[in-house]
Amino acid sequence: MLKGLGGLGDMAKMMKAAQEMQTKMASLTEEMHAMTVTGESGAGLVKATCSVKGELKSLDIDPSIFSADDKEVVEDLILAAIKDAQQKANEKAQTEMGKLTEGMGLPKDMKLPF
């Protein structure tokens, strides 16, 4: 089609590939808002659920830990569960992005803008 125009044919392929990647990234970004992970602390007494994008979606606290004397412990357990969920969300996001980049023939550990 672009025979005889030097490297323009390759440039057209690169532009098409870039557009495909942009479309796939937009789709994955949307999917990641729906994907969730759950972090926990205190052997499951506190559970935090986040989207893979790191947005806190829900918090589940076992009522057995509520005591005025244990206020600081409960706060620490809540923070630990949220941090655990956010860490898992980050790992899941990296896994999903790795699948996308690998599928495009790019290095699996390539960091894309997200």
ZABA-642523 format. One line per 8 residues: number of its first residue (from 0); their letters; for each residue x, y, z of N, C-alpha, C, O. Coordinates in Angstrom, 3 decimals. Atoms other than C-alpha are relative to their C-alpha. Layout:
// ZABA-642523
NUM) A) X:Y:Z:X:Y:Z:X:Y:Z:X:Y:Z  ...
//
This chain:
// ZABA-642523
0) MLKGLGGL) 0.819:-1.189:0.000:0.000:0.000:0.000:0.863:1.253:0.000:0.661:2.150:-0.818  -0.888:-1.147:-0.042:2.705:2.463:0.950:1.382:-0.375:-0.527:2.393:0.209:-0.137  -1.263:0.474:0.558:5.371:0.643:-1.013:0.694:1.137:-0.743:0.055:1.878:-1.491  -0.758:-1.029:0.686:8.102:2.942:-2.240:0.047:1.305:0.769:0.661:2.266:0.306  -0.023:-1.226:-0.793:7.542:5.532:0.483:0.933:-0.135:1.208:0.769:0.561:2.210  -0.986:0.154:-1.077:10.409:4.369:2.665:-0.606:-0.613:1.243:-1.294:-1.631:1.172  0.442:0.518:-1.290:9.616:3.857:6.335:-1.404:0.418:0.394:-1.823:0.159:1.522  1.345:-0.454:-0.365:6.126:5.373:6.193:-0.941:-1.159:0.292:-1.834:-1.035:1.130
8) GDMAKMMK) 0.829:1.177:-0.275:4.545:1.920:6.080:0.202:-0.485:1.422:-0.760:-0.847:2.099  -0.305:0.382:-1.374:6.304:1.043:9.339:-0.590:0.994:0.985:-1.076:0.612:2.049  0.562:-1.043:-0.866:5.198:4.349:10.833:-1.505:-0.200:0.142:-2.055:-0.034:1.231  1.444:0.228:-0.038:1.588:3.569:9.926:-0.315:-1.188:0.916:-1.283:-1.149:1.676  0.185:1.165:-0.880:1.906:0.162:11.647:0.178:0.404:1.459:-0.591:-0.009:2.327  -0.258:-0.441:-1.369:3.361:1.818:14.733:-1.158:0.845:0.527:-1.557:0.701:1.683  1.123:-0.844:-0.426:0.550:4.375:14.855:-1.231:-0.850:0.288:-1.945:-0.608:1.261  1.140:0.889:-0.207:-2.066:1.646:14.504:0.173:-0.781:1.297:-0.777:-0.927:2.066
16) AAQEMQTK) -0.281:0.748:-1.228:-0.406:-0.385:17.274:-0.174:0.895:1.227:-0.700:0.455:2.249  0.152:-0.935:-1.117:-0.293:2.693:19.515:-1.473:0.278:0.277:-1.878:0.372:1.436  1.434:-0.229:-0.184:-3.995:3.331:18.935:-0.669:-1.223:0.636:-1.529:-1.087:1.506  0.546:1.225:-0.587:-4.807:-0.303:19.718:0.344:-0.089:1.484:-0.500:-0.446:2.307  -0.427:0.046:-1.395:-2.787:-0.109:22.930:-0.792:1.018:0.829:-1.202:0.718:1.950  0.756:-1.029:-0.713:-4.548:3.115:23.934:-1.427:-0.475:0.267:-1.964:-0.256:1.353  1.354:0.529:-0.166:-7.938:1.465:23.383:-0.026:-1.086:1.064:-0.916:-1.110:1.914  -0.067:1.082:-0.983:-6.913:-1.609:25.382:0.254:0.543:1.402:-0.310:0.034:2.371
24) MASLTEEM) -0.280:-0.593:-1.307:-5.541:0.548:28.214:-1.255:0.654:0.574:-1.532:0.530:1.767  1.233:-0.634:-0.464:-8.789:2.533:28.402:-0.989:-1.057:0.489:-1.653:-0.881:1.510  0.896:1.094:-0.385:-10.757:-0.710:28.531:0.451:-0.630:1.315:-0.374:-0.896:2.189  -0.531:0.599:-1.218:-8.483:-2.178:31.208:-0.211:0.928:1.196:-0.535:0.469:2.291  0.214:-0.966:-1.077:-8.725:1.010:33.273:-1.428:-0.088:0.513:-1.661:-0.064:1.722  1.400:0.121:-0.388:-12.499:0.699:33.268:-0.250:-1.312:0.745:-0.951:-1.335:1.756  0.162:1.302:-0.647:-12.336:-2.998:34.155:0.591:0.008:1.404:0.053:-0.634:2.306  -0.678:-0.029:-1.286:-9.970:-2.245:37.035:-0.834:0.710:1.061:-0.666:0.446:2.252
32) HAMTVTGE) 0.889:-0.635:-0.968:-12.581:-0.013:38.656:-1.006:-1.009:0.543:-1.484:-0.864:1.668  0.969:1.018:-0.422:-14.878:-3.053:38.833:0.667:-1.150:0.755:0.014:-1.807:1.566  -0.710:1.077:-0.692:-12.215:-5.537:40.031:0.235:0.408:1.454:0.550:1.564:1.735  -0.247:-0.312:-1.402:-11.888:-5.770:43.810:0.939:-1.025:0.630:1.055:-2.162:0.174  -0.840:0.859:-0.819:-9.451:-7.210:46.313:-0.359:0.286:1.454:-0.821:1.381:1.778  0.306:-0.182:-1.416:-9.906:-7.715:50.054:1.254:-0.220:0.828:1.935:-1.239:0.708  -1.112:0.116:-0.940:-7.256:-7.068:52.665:-0.575:-0.228:1.385:-1.713:0.149:1.665  0.509:0.244:-1.349:-7.553:-8.154:56.257:1.105:0.128:1.033:2.296:0.092:0.724
40) SGAGLVKA) -0.936:-0.045:-1.123:-5.958:-7.831:59.650:-0.682:-0.628:1.199:-1.891:-0.861:1.195  0.546:0.614:-1.198:-6.394:-9.342:63.072:-0.621:-1.349:-0.275:-1.678:-1.668:0.268  0.489:1.339:0.363:-6.859:-12.831:61.594:-1.426:0.053:-0.533:-2.251:-0.811:-0.235  1.303:-0.116:0.646:-9.864:-11.620:59.612:-1.036:0.776:0.795:-2.190:0.858:0.375  0.955:-0.781:-0.787:-11.477:-9.493:62.326:-0.379:1.303:-0.700:-1.488:1.809:-0.530  0.262:-1.208:0.771:-11.190:-6.445:60.071:0.345:-0.294:-1.451:1.439:-0.768:-1.759  -0.209:0.228:1.429:-11.593:-6.678:56.295:-0.321:1.288:-0.752:-1.332:1.942:-0.493  0.194:-1.183:0.836:-11.231:-3.860:53.776:0.005:-0.454:-1.452:0.883:-1.206:-1.874
48) TCSVKGEL) 0.080:0.332:1.418:-12.287:-4.187:50.150:0.253:1.258:-0.815:-0.360:2.299:-0.580  -0.371:-1.123:0.866:-10.747:-1.915:47.504:-0.173:-0.405:-1.452:-0.102:-1.583:-1.803  -0.076:0.263:1.433:-11.075:-1.574:43.777:1.481:-0.186:-0.321:2.344:0.194:0.471  -1.398:0.194:0.388:-7.908:-2.529:41.927:0.679:1.350:-0.220:1.907:1.437:-0.218  -0.552:-1.348:0.114:-7.464:1.211:41.405:0.313:0.597:1.373:0.830:1.710:1.460  -0.348:-0.440:-1.342:-7.118:1.506:45.204:-1.103:0.739:0.743:-0.876:1.210:1.857  1.109:-0.698:-0.647:-10.511:3.056:46.010:-0.649:-0.929:1.031:-1.052:-2.044:0.697  0.608:0.796:-1.057:-11.868:1.791:49.350:-1.487:-0.143:-0.280:-2.191:0.857:-0.422
56) KSLDIDPS) 1.393:0.275:0.329:-15.233:0.139:48.661:-0.816:-0.385:1.227:-1.963:0.039:1.365  0.743:0.397:-1.192:-16.210:-1.442:51.973:0.956:-0.377:1.115:2.133:-0.667:0.899  -0.747:0.343:-1.188:-15.066:-2.147:55.482:-0.882:-0.905:0.841:-2.032:-0.558:1.110  0.760:0.946:-0.809:-16.201:-5.149:57.553:0.759:-0.222:1.303:1.903:-0.675:1.303  -0.643:0.105:-1.303:-15.461:-5.148:61.276:-0.802:-0.965:0.865:-2.004:-0.789:1.061  0.648:0.952:-0.893:-16.232:-8.086:63.549:-0.359:0.735:1.301:0.506:1.364:1.910  0.428:-0.736:-1.195:-18.275:-6.688:66.468:0.708:-0.423:1.289:0.675:0.316:2.274  -0.671:0.471:-1.216:-16.268:-8.735:68.986:1.187:0.878:0.396:1.652:0.800:1.533
64) IFSADDKE) -1.177:-0.808:-0.338:-13.406:-6.219:68.809:-0.363:1.366:0.578:0.528:2.133:0.942  0.394:-1.308:-0.513:-15.456:-3.228:69.990:0.031:0.028:1.524:-0.743:-0.651:2.198  -0.138:-0.213:-1.433:-14.395:-2.201:73.448:0.673:1.353:0.168:1.633:1.662:-0.538  -0.572:-1.337:-0.212:-13.638:1.284:74.743:1.489:-0.083:0.334:2.268:0.796:-0.036  -1.405:0.157:-0.383:-10.360:-0.016:76.161:0.899:-0.328:-1.190:2.104:-0.076:-1.150  -0.777:0.446:1.159:-9.267:-1.348:72.759:-0.102:0.942:-1.196:0.177:0.538:-2.324  0.204:-0.954:1.085:-9.967:1.795:70.711:1.225:0.092:-0.919:1.087:0.031:-2.141  -1.215:-0.135:0.812:-6.347:2.166:69.554:0.303:-1.275:-0.776:0.758:-1.215:-1.918
72) VVEDLILA) -0.231:1.279:0.678:-6.060:-1.528:68.706:-0.926:-0.108:-1.212:-0.498:-0.511:-2.293  0.976:0.060:1.092:-9.230:-1.335:66.589:0.420:0.937:-1.131:0.368:0.563:-2.303  -0.456:-0.950:1.026:-7.940:1.762:64.783:1.193:-0.560:-0.765:1.255:-0.434:-1.988  -1.168:0.598:0.653:-4.636:-0.009:64.064:-0.401:-1.151:-0.918:0.144:-1.294:-2.012  0.469:1.112:0.828:-6.457:-3.090:62.760:-0.682:0.515:-1.266:-0.503:-0.048:-2.346  0.672:-0.581:1.170:-8.590:-0.928:60.460:1.031:0.513:-0.993:0.945:0.228:-2.187  -1.049:-0.513:0.893:-5.540:0.850:59.063:0.779:-1.126:-0.659:1.097:-1.053:-1.846  -0.754:1.132:0.554:-3.700:-2.445:58.613:-0.797:-0.704:-1.100:-0.232:-1.094:-2.122
80) AIKDAQQK) 0.830:0.651:1.016:-6.640:-3.964:56.705:-0.068:0.842:-1.268:-0.002:0.309:-2.376  0.054:-0.887:1.167:-6.894:-0.926:54.432:1.330:-0.041:-0.752:1.347:-0.128:-1.980  -1.318:0.064:0.654:-3.149:-0.969:53.748:0.193:-1.324:-0.724:0.746:-1.361:-1.823  -0.108:1.316:0.635:-3.304:-4.695:53.003:-0.811:-0.035:-1.296:-0.341:-0.548:-2.312  0.843:-0.029:1.202:-6.164:-4.160:50.542:0.637:0.866:-1.081:0.624:0.495:-2.255  -0.637:-0.867:0.986:-4.336:-1.284:48.856:1.233:-0.659:-0.610:1.486:-0.507:-1.805  -1.163:0.723:0.521:-1.175:-3.391:48.526:-0.430:-1.064:-0.997:0.171:-1.211:-2.062  0.508:1.029:0.906:-3.168:-6.233:46.979:-0.548:0.633:-1.275:-0.401:0.073:-2.361
88) ANEKAQTE) 0.523:-0.708:1.174:-4.867:-3.733:44.659:1.138:0.391:-0.925:1.037:0.239:-2.142  -1.154:-0.392:0.801:-1.495:-2.449:43.508:0.604:-1.208:-0.717:0.956:-1.124:-1.893  -0.550:1.219:0.607:-0.223:-5.986:42.888:-0.893:-0.491:-1.141:-0.397:-0.888:-2.195  0.950:0.442:1.032:-3.379:-6.891:40.931:0.083:0.917:-1.218:0.055:0.449:-2.356  -0.101:-0.955:1.104:-3.092:-3.705:38.854:1.265:-0.275:-0.816:1.229:-0.252:-2.046  -1.249:0.289:0.701:0.537:-4.527:38.019:-0.106:-1.295:-0.808:0.419:-1.383:-1.917  0.195:1.273:0.708:-0.442:-8.090:37.060:-0.821:0.230:-1.269:-0.473:-0.265:-2.341  0.864:-0.256:1.151:-3.222:-6.847:34.774:0.727:0.812:-1.066:0.579:0.540:-2.258
96) MGKLTEGM) -0.766:-0.794:0.964:-0.950:-4.251:33.158:1.074:-0.858:-0.666:1.360:-0.694:-1.852  -1.007:0.914:0.562:1.718:-6.931:32.691:-0.596:-0.868:-1.089:0.037:-1.124:-2.113  0.686:0.799:1.023:-0.802:-9.054:30.809:-0.207:0.820:-1.264:-0.025:0.316:-2.372  0.241:-0.871:1.152:-1.631:-6.101:28.557:1.285:0.245:-0.775:1.314:0.091:-1.996  -1.243:-0.310:0.700:1.959:-5.167:27.782:0.596:-1.245:-0.643:1.132:-1.180:-1.749  -0.526:1.245:0.550:2.988:-8.785:27.278:-0.774:-0.389:-1.258:-0.193:-0.877:-2.227  0.838:0.302:1.157:0.059:-9.255:24.887:0.318:0.880:-1.197:0.052:0.513:-2.341  -0.358:-0.929:1.073:1.311:-6.274:22.894:1.447:-0.211:-0.460:1.941:0.497:-1.337
104) GLPKDMKL) -1.380:0.272:0.392:4.804:-7.744:22.651:1.000:0.908:0.697:2.152:0.999:0.274  -0.885:-0.876:-0.757:6.265:-5.291:25.164:0.500:-0.756:1.227:-0.079:-1.777:1.598  -0.477:0.673:-1.212:8.320:-6.229:28.244:-1.089:-0.018:1.075:-1.794:0.973:1.268  1.053:0.178:-1.008:6.048:-7.533:31.011:0.079:1.040:1.127:-0.946:1.484:1.644  -0.176:-0.941:-1.109:7.531:-5.172:33.619:0.025:1.460:-0.447:0.390:2.334:0.340  0.026:-1.370:0.498:7.153:-2.064:31.440:-1.072:0.794:0.748:-2.218:0.355:0.842  0.926:-0.842:-0.758:5.519:0.713:33.467:-0.742:0.916:-0.974:-0.140:1.739:-1.664  0.823:-0.855:0.845:2.643:2.318:31.613:-0.681:1.049:0.883:-0.811:0.851:2.091
112) PF) 0.578:-1.083:-0.804:0.954:5.550:32.712:-1.326:-0.350:0.632:-2.369:-0.236:-0.011  1.179:0.213:-0.824:-1.528:4.566:35.410:0.379:-0.010:1.432:-0.480:-0.178:2.297
//
